Amino acid sequence: MSNSPFDLRAIGRSGDKRPYEVTEDALRSYAKATDDVSGGPVFALLPIWGAASLASRSVASEDVRRHVVHYEQDLVLHRPLASGMRVHSSATPVAVLGRPTGTSVVIRTETRTETGELMNEQYVTEFFRRVVAPESVGDRAPDHRLVAEGAPYAELSYPVAEDQTVRYAAASGDHFAIHLDDEFARSVGLPGRIVHGLCTMAFTGRAVLEAVGLTDPARVRRLAVRFSAPLFPGDSLTTRIWDLGGAAYGFEAVSGQGATVVKDGRAELRDS
């Protein structure tokens, strides 16, 4: 492994804009991959993924990429993406943060229309397990810690299909082997292939909307999560939701095995 796994000179340096055309086929495929007829707000991740990947690679060396997992995701949605839209996304690494068991890389993204209208802003936080940064630079993404009091407002469970990761990889373009190859996943210290974090996030966003009686993903203004444990194909996911007031909801999600796989979830809804 390289003696300098992270290039701190990349912090604050925005990458090139990446174009994306939203199609009806892409929307349908994503809805099918997440078992959500509406497609959900997490579809907004698709246009930014190429730009975010390049930003991550500008900071983290190829030597350490096999150790990366998705740690946090925070979406602020100004307008929903719709079929026929042509947008472009840019991504900027904003932090490298050393932690006791590894290093976090924080990337901020923007997606805009061809006329410059801001569609969404996102923070992608990756975690490189057992990889030590020479120093910490920048700040973590905006806070969304959950302080839950009392019983949950609602609790919803969904099954996770055996082929969930295969369908999600095809719809999202994320073919990282930890989601598709048991042997590779075990070679990097995981028990086996794991469900994509963003697929898990899509399930939790769907649960929040269902709990409050909404079907329109355009009603979601913000959706943020921290991934705390892996979810496996063939398992189940139960999302526990707390009403925080002011159209804000906190949530966490546990697997059928009892592991808390999502912590510090936060959803903020708009009136219409």
VODREN-421371 format. One record per residue: residue in one letter; y, x, z of N, C-alpha, C in turn. Coordinates in steps of 0.02 Angstrom, whole numbers, padded with zeros to 5 digits, always signed. Layout:
<atoms>
AYXZYXZYXZ
...
</atoms>
This chain:
<atoms>
M-00060+00042+00000+00000+00000+00000+00062+00044+00000
S+00114+00024-00035+00175+00062-00039+00207+00071+00029
N+00242+00129+00039+00277+00140+00102+00338+00096+00107
S+00363+00069+00051+00422+00026+00050+00403-00039+00015
P+00370-00086+00050+00346-00147+00017+00401-00195-00004
F+00462-00187+00025+00516-00233+00010+00579-00194-00012
D+00609-00218-00065+00670-00187-00091+00730-00227-00066
L+00763-00202-00015+00819-00237+00016+00880-00239-00028
R+00882-00198-00080+00939-00199-00127+00941-00264-00167
A+00885-00300-00170+00883-00363-00208+00915-00421-00171
I+00927-00414-00106+00955-00469-00067+01025-00486-00092
G+01036-00550-00106+01100-00573-00130+01109-00569-00205
R+01059-00544-00241+01064-00536-00313+01028-00593-00348
S+01067-00636-00383+01039-00694-00415+01005-00675-00481
G+00949-00707-00495+00913-00695-00557+00939-00738-00614
D+00909-00729-00672+00929-00768-00731+00911-00841-00722
K+00949-00884-00756+00935-00955-00755+00873-00970-00796
R+00831-01015-00770+00769-01033-00804+00773-01106-00825
P+00764-01121-00890+00769-01191-00913+00705-01230-00899
Y+00713-01295-00893+00656-01340-00883+00673-01408-00911
E+00627-01437-00949+00635-01505-00974+00588-01551-00937
V+00615-01603-00907+00575-01652-00870+00545-01701-00921
T+00479-01707-00921+00445-01752-00967+00407-01806-00929
E+00394-01861-00963+00355-01914-00932+00285-01890-00916
D+00256-01848-00959+00189-01821-00946+00188-01780-00882
A+00239-01739-00872+00243-01697-00813+00249-01739-00750
L+00290-01791-00753+00298-01835-00695+00232-01871-00678
R+00197-01895-00730+00134-01930-00719+00081-01882-00691
S+00078-01822-00719+00028-01773-00697+00039-01755-00624
Y+00102-01746-00605+00117-01728-00536+00100-01785-00488
A+00115-01846-00509+00097-01904-00468+00022-01908-00458
K-00016-01896-00511-00089-01898-00506-00115-01842-00462
A-00084-01783-00467-00108-01725-00429-00096-01733-00354
T-00046-01774-00335-00030-01784-00265-00050-01854-00240
D-00087-01892-00281-00110-01959-00263-00053-02005-00244
D+00004-01996-00278+00064-02035-00261+00091-02066-00326
V+00089-02132-00330+00108-02165-00393+00181-02153-00411
S+00224-02137-00362+00295-02126-00376+00309-02054-00397
G+00262-02008-00385+00274-01938-00399+00306-01902-00340
G+00349-01936-00303+00378-01909-00243+00433-01859-00254
P+00472-01844-00202+00529-01798-00208+00509-01726-00220
V+00447-01707-00204+00427-01637-00208+00420-01614-00281
F+00421-01660-00329+00422-01641-00399+00480-01593-00414
A+00533-01598-00374+00592-01555-00384+00575-01480-00379
L+00516-01464-00352+00495-01394-00348+00477-01365-00416
L+00454-01406-00462+00428-01379-00525+00480-01339-00564
P+00542-01364-00572+00589-01325-00612+00610-01259-00580
I+00604-01252-00514+00629-01192-00481+00576-01137-00474
W+00513-01155-00489+00459-01109-00469+00461-01043-00507
G+00477-01046-00572+00481-00984-00609+00536-00938-00584
A+00595-00967-00571+00651-00928-00546+00636-00900-00476
A+00606-00942-00433+00590-00919-00365+00539-00863-00366
S+00490-00868-00411+00439-00816-00416+00470-00749-00437
L+00515-00751-00485+00549-00690-00506+00591-00661-00450
A+00625-00704-00412+00665-00681-00356+00621-00648-00303
S+00564-00678-00289+00518-00650-00240+00493-00581-00263
R+00477-00576-00327+00452-00512-00354+00506-00458-00356
S+00569-00479-00357+00623-00429-00355+00628-00397-00286
V+00601-00431-00235+00603-00405-00167+00537-00374-00146
A+00482-00410-00157+00417-00389-00132+00377-00354-00187
S+00347-00297-00172+00308-00260-00221+00243-00296-00237
E+00215-00281-00295+00152-00311-00315+00096-00292-00267
D+00102-00235-00233+00050-00213-00186+00039-00263-00130
V+00091-00300-00112+00086-00343-00053+00079-00417-00071
R+00079-00434-00135+00080-00504-00154+00016-00541-00135
R-00039-00507-00130-00101-00540-00111-00099-00564-00038
H-00049-00541+00000-00043-00561+00070+00007-00618+00081
V+00034-00646+00027+00087-00696+00035+00059-00766+00043
V+00091-00805+00087+00078-00876+00093+00146-00911+00097
H+00147-00975+00080+00208-01015+00084+00218-01034+00158
Y+00277-01018+00185+00290-01027+00256+00333-01088+00271
E+00388-01096+00233+00433-01152+00243+00461-01175+00175
Q+00478-01239+00172+00513-01265+00113+00564-01317+00136
D+00624-01311+00109+00678-01358+00127+00713-01380+00063
L+00710-01445+00048+00740-01474-00012+00800-01517+00008
V+00856-01507-00023+00913-01552-00018+00924-01581-00087
L+00915-01646-00093+00911-01679-00158+00974-01721-00170
H+01015-01701-00218+01077-01737-00234+01063-01794-00283
R+01021-01780-00333+01000-01831-00382+00928-01819-00400
P+00889-01872-00411+00819-01862-00431+00814-01839-00503
L+00762-01802-00517+00747-01782-00586+00714-01840-00622
A+00732-01849-00685+00705-01905-00724+00684-01880-00793
S+00638-01916-00823+00613-01897-00889+00670-01891-00939
G+00667-01838-00979+00718-01825-01030+00772-01778-01008
M+00776-01763-00943+00827-01717-00919+00811-01645-00939
R+00863-01609-00958+00858-01536-00968+00899-01503-00913
V+00866-01462-00873+00900-01430-00817+00886-01355-00820
H+00923-01318-00779+00908-01248-00770+00913-01231-00696
S+00873-01182-00675+00870-01163-00605+00883-01089-00597
S+00915-01071-00543+00926-01001-00525+00902-00990-00454
A+00884-00928-00438+00858-00913-00371+00887-00846-00347
T+00903-00844-00282+00932-00785-00252+00895-00768-00188
P+00867-00708-00181+00839-00688-00116+00896-00680-00066
V+00891-00712-00009+00946-00709+00040+00927-00675+00105
A+00862-00662+00116+00843-00630+00179+00773-00599+00175
V+00766-00544+00210+00700-00515+00226+00700-00508+00302
L+00652-00542+00335+00652-00547+00408+00586-00523+00436
G+00588-00470+00474+00528-00445+00507+00507-00490+00564
R+00442-00501+00570+00413-00542+00624+00356-00503+00655
P+00332-00524+00714+00278-00486+00747+00215-00478+00705
T+00200-00527+00662+00137-00524+00625+00147-00516+00549
G+00209-00502+00528+00222-00493+00456+00296-00499+00440
T+00311-00519+00379+00380-00521+00356+00393-00584+00316
S+00450-00616+00328+00471-00675+00290+00523-00654+00237
V+00517-00683+00178+00567-00676+00125+00595-00745+00112
V+00661-00753+00116+00694-00817+00107+00731-00816+00040
I+00719-00868+00000+00749-00874-00067+00786-00940-00072
R+00847-00938-00095+00886-00999-00105+00889-01014-00180
T+00878-01078-00197+00880-01097-00268+00929-01154-00279
E+00951-01159-00342+00991-01216-00365+00963-01241-00431
T+00963-01306-00440+00946-01336-00504+01005-01377-00527
R+01028-01364-00589+01086-01399-00617+01070-01426-00686
T+01107-01477-00706+01101-01503-00774+01136-01455-00822
E+01129-01469-00887+01162-01428-00937+01238-01431-00931
T+01265-01484-00901+01337-01489-00891+01360-01461-00824
G+01313-01435-00785+01331-01402-00722+01324-01445-00660
E+01303-01508-00667+01296-01551-00609+01238-01526-00564
L+01252-01519-00500+01202-01495-00453+01153-01550-00437
M+01089-01539-00453+01037-01588-00440+01005-01578-00371
N+00991-01515-00354+00961-01502-00289+00971-01429-00270
E+00968-01417-00204+00968-01350-00175+00905-01343-00133
Q+00875-01284-00133+00813-01275-00096+00811-01206-00064
Y+00775-01203-00009+00758-01140+00023+00682-01132+00023
V+00659-01078-00007+00588-01061-00008+00578-01002+00039
T+00536-01010+00089+00521-00954+00134+00448-00934+00127
E+00438-00872+00106+00370-00845+00100+00356-00800+00160
F+00292-00794+00176+00272-00751+00232+00219-00703+00207
F+00231-00639+00217+00184-00587+00197+00146-00564+00260
R+00084-00586+00263+00044-00574+00323+00027-00500+00331
R+00041-00475+00392+00024-00406+00411+00060-00353+00369
V+00116-00371+00340+00157-00324+00301+00224-00316+00338
V+00241-00254+00354+00300-00241+00397+00359-00220+00354
A+00416-00253+00363+00478-00234+00329+00511-00177+00366
P+00546-00132+00329+00580-00076+00362+00636-00099+00408
E+00668-00155+00391+00720-00184+00433+00731-00257+00411
S+00768-00295+00453+00783-00364+00436+00854-00369+00409
V+00861-00409+00355+00926-00419+00323+00933-00493+00308
G+00992-00523+00323+01004-00593+00308+00982-00640+00363
D+00987-00704+00350+00972-00756+00399+00917-00802+00374
R+00881-00833+00420+00830-00880+00401+00861-00943+00371
A+00820-00984+00340+00843-01046+00309+00871-01094+00362
P+00908-01145+00342+00936-01193+00390+00882-01222+00436
D+00902-01235+00497+00855-01257+00549+00833-01329+00537
H+00769-01343+00550+00745-01412+00548+00691-01422+00602
R+00700-01387+00658+00651-01393+00712+00647-01465+00738
L+00586-01485+00755+00574-01552+00780+00565-01550+00855
V+00605-01590+00890+00596-01601+00961+00577-01675+00968
A+00512-01687+00972+00487-01757+00972+00482-01783+01043
E+00505-01844+01053+00501-01876+01118+00466-01943+01110
G+00418-01955+01155+00383-02019+01154+00330-02023+01100
A+00303-02082+01092+00251-02094+01042+00280-02094+00972
P+00240-02077+00922+00265-02078+00853+00284-02148+00831
Y+00333-02152+00787+00354-02214+00756+00299-02242+00712
A+00262-02197+00679+00208-02217+00634+00160-02158+00626
E+00099-02174+00604+00048-02123+00592+00006-02145+00533
L+00005-02104+00480-00031-02122+00419-00078-02065+00399
S-00138-02085+00375-00189-02036+00356-00208-02045+00283
Y-00219-01988+00249-00241-01989+00180-00299-01939+00172
P-00348-01955+00130-00401-01906+00115-00375-01852+00068
V-00403-01792+00073-00388-01737+00028-00450-01726-00015
A-00444-01735-00080-00502-01732-00124-00527-01660-00133
E-00590-01654-00150-00620-01589-00163-00586-01554-00222
D-00563-01593-00270-00532-01563-00329-00455-01564-00325
Q-00427-01575-00264-00355-01580-00256-00319-01518-00281
T-00344-01459-00264-00310-01397-00283-00314-01385-00358
V-00369-01406-00389-00376-01398-00461-00325-01442-00497
R-00320-01505-00476-00271-01551-00507-00200-01528-00494
Y-00187-01504-00433-00119-01483-00417-00099-01420-00456
A-00146-01374-00463-00131-01314-00502-00114-01331-00573
A-00151-01378-00603-00138-01397-00672-00069-01431-00680
A-00051-01472-00631+00012-01509-00635+00073-01466-00618
S+00064-01418-00573+00121-01379-00547+00129-01312-00581
G+00074-01287-00610+00075-01219-00639+00062-01165-00588
D+00047-01183-00526+00033-01133-00474-00043-01121-00471
H-00065-01067-00504-00136-01051-00508-00155-00992-00463
F-00116-00982-00409-00132-00927-00363-00204-00936-00338
A-00242-00881-00339-00314-00885-00328-00334-00909-00259
I-00290-00904-00209-00310-00928-00143-00321-01003-00142
H-00296-01038-00194-00305-01111-00198-00365-01131-00241
L-00392-01084-00277-00443-01101-00328-00508-01062-00322
D-00508-01007-00286-00565-00961-00285-00583-00945-00213
D-00639-00972-00189-00660-00961-00120-00669-00887-00104
E-00700-00851-00151-00713-00780-00139-00648-00740-00132
F-00600-00754-00176-00536-00719-00170-00501-00738-00105
A-00501-00802-00088-00469-00823-00026-00499-00787+00035
R-00565-00781+00036-00597-00745+00092-00579-00671+00092
S-00568-00643+00031-00552-00571+00027-00484-00555+00057
V-00440-00605+00063-00374-00593+00093-00369-00623+00163
G-00427-00639+00193-00429-00659+00263-00427-00733+00276
L-00433-00775+00224-00435-00847+00234-00507-00871+00236
P-00520-00928+00267-00590-00952+00271-00618-00974+00203
G-00575-00990+00157-00594-01014+00091-00531-01039+00057
R-00538-01068-00003-00479-01091-00040-00442-01144+00000
I-00377-01142-00004-00335-01187+00035-00292-01230-00011
V-00272-01288+00014-00229-01334-00023-00159-01303-00029
H-00128-01310-00087-00059-01286-00096-00014-01317-00043
G+00031-01276-00015+00077-01302+00035+00119-01358+00008
L+00141-01353-00055+00184-01405-00082+00147-01470-00095
C+00081-01465-00107+00041-01526-00112+00037-01560-00044
T+00027-01519+00008+00027-01545+00076+00094-01577+00092
M+00148-01544+00072+00215-01571+00084+00225-01637+00048
A+00199-01643-00013+00204-01705-00050+00169-01762-00014
F+00111-01747+00017+00075-01798+00055+00118-01822+00114
T+00152-01775+00148+00192-01795+00206+00254-01835+00185
G+00285-01816+00129+00342-01855+00104+00322-01925+00086
R+00264-01931+00055+00237-01997+00038+00226-02038+00101
A+00201-02007+00155+00188-02043+00217+00252-02069+00249
V+00305-02027+00247+00369-02049+00276+00395-02110+00238
L+00396-02108+00172+00420-02165+00133+00379-02227+00147
E+00313-02219+00149+00270-02277+00162+00282-02305+00231
A+00294-02261+00280+00304-02284+00349+00366-02326+00357
V+00419-02310+00318+00481-02348+00324+00487-02403+00271
G+00434-02413+00232+00432-02468+00185+00470-02456+00121
L+00475-02394+00099+00509-02377+00037+00460-02350-00015
T+00475-02359-00078+00433-02332-00131+00472-02286-00178
D+00539-02286-00172+00581-02249-00218+00595-02179-00191
P+00569-02126-00223+00582-02058-00197+00655-02038-00202
A+00695-02074-00241+00767-02059-00245+00802-02072-00179
R+00770-02108-00133+00800-02122-00068+00797-02062-00021
V+00758-02011-00040+00752-01950+00002+00809-01903-00013
R+00849-01888+00038+00905-01841+00030+00885-01770+00049
R+00842-01764+00100+00818-01698+00122+00746-01705+00144
L+00706-01653+00129+00638-01649+00153+00623-01576+00168
A+00604-01563+00230+00593-01494+00252+00531-01490+00295
V+00493-01435+00287+00431-01426+00325+00421-01352+00341
R+00379-01341+00392+00352-01274+00405+00277-01279+00402
F+00245-01237+00363+00173-01236+00357+00144-01192+00412
S+00102-01221+00455+00079-01185+00514+00005-01169+00514
A-00034-01200+00470-00106-01185+00466-00130-01211+00398
P-00183-01182+00372-00207-01204+00306-00243-01272+00309
L-00236-01309+00254-00273-01371+00243-00324-01357+00188
F-00384-01385+00195-00438-01369+00149-00458-01430+00107
P-00479-01418+00045-00504-01472+00004-00562-01509+00038
G-00563-01575+00030-00615-01615+00061-00599-01637+00132
D-00543-01615+00159-00523-01632+00227-00482-01697+00224
S-00442-01710+00275-00396-01766+00276-00331-01742+00307
L-00278-01781+00298-00213-01763+00326-00182-01824+00359
T-00164-01817+00422-00131-01870+00460-00061-01849+00477
T-00011-01888+00456+00059-01873+00468+00085-01918+00524
R+00111-01887+00576+00141-01922+00633+00216-01919+00626
I+00250-01977+00629+00320-01982+00612+00360-02009+00671
W+00417-01977+00685+00462-02000+00738+00528-02021+00708
D+00555-02077+00730+00621-02100+00709+00674-02064+00750
L+00714-02022+00718+00765-01982+00753+00833-02016+00753
G+00838-02075+00719+00901-02110+00715+00944-02084+00657
G+00990-02126+00634+01034-02105+00581+00999-02093+00515
A+00945-02130+00501+00905-02123+00439+00872-02054+00434
A+00860-02023+00492+00824-01959+00494+00757-01969+00530
Y+00706-01936+00505+00639-01941+00533+00609-01871+00540
G+00577-01860+00598+00541-01798+00609+00467-01812+00601
F+00430-01760+00582+00358-01771+00574+00319-01706+00581
E+00255-01715+00594+00207-01660+00592+00143-01688+00562
A+00099-01645+00539+00038-01668+00506-00021-01627+00530
V-00077-01661+00542-00137-01628+00567-00196-01642+00519
S-00241-01594+00516-00300-01601+00474-00353-01642+00510
G-00405-01660+00474-00461-01695+00505-00498-01652+00555
Q-00487-01586+00552-00518-01541+00600-00475-01531+00662
G-00417-01564+00663-00373-01560+00722-00322-01506+00720
A-00317-01468+00665-00268-01415+00660-00200-01444+00638
T-00146-01422+00670-00080-01442+00649-00060-01400+00589
V-00058-01430+00530-00046-01392+00469+00027-01393+00447
V+00065-01443+00470+00137-01446+00458+00172-01459+00524
K+00222-01417+00539+00264-01426+00597+00337-01433+00575
D+00378-01456+00621+00451-01458+00611+00470-01493+00546
G+00435-01547+00530+00452-01586+00471+00515-01627+00483
R+00556-01632+00431+00617-01673+00437+00629-01707+00370
A+00640-01772+00373+00659-01811+00314+00723-01848+00329
E+00770-01844+00283+00833-01881+00289+00838-01927+00228
L+00852-01991+00241+00853-02041+00188+00925-02065+00176
R+00940-02083+00114+01004-02112+00097+00997-02188+00095
D+01053-02223+00102+01051-02296+00106+01026-02327+00042
S+01045-02300-00015+01024-02329-00078+01028-02276-00133
</atoms>
